[in-house]
């Protein structure tokens, strides 16, 4: 698996995908929306990634059942669809929390303490990378570079970037996002 589909498919920007909470609508309605999207894209080249991105926005993540319907609807194998999903880090097959925390582990951030920031977050949140807290408030992920290398280590919560983060400040930072 490497996400290569043999086409020129490229990810479009993944703005806000899966960051917001899904609306309070029935599962049936969500799948009806998905079918509509599949219908719009069916037969178009490079349809898979935009459909996956829209599906993730609809559900808040990509449930297995949605992937199966996308595969069927676009005439692709399930393994191809699942392969693309696992290749791109912005796709998630697990429900995400209200706030997405991403810690940069790019070179500049790593050598300036990014790993310690990540360890502090894991400890404070009580979760590992890729997991979501039990109260569904935070999901923890890692990233490669936010373009803030000069002010490393960096992390971001949703769209906000935190620079020169100190592990001792993690609790204080998270407090701002707690209800
Ligand atoms: S390496 Fe972390 S922001 Fe660039």
Boltz pocket constraint, residues with backbone or C-beta under 6 A from the ligand:
constraints:
  - pocket:
      binder: B
      contacts: [[A, 104], [A, 105], [A, 106], [A, 107], [A, 108], [A, 109], [A, 110], [A, 144], [A, 145], [A, 146], [A, 147], [A, 148], [A, 149], [A, 152], [A, 153], [A, 154]]
      max_distance: 6.0
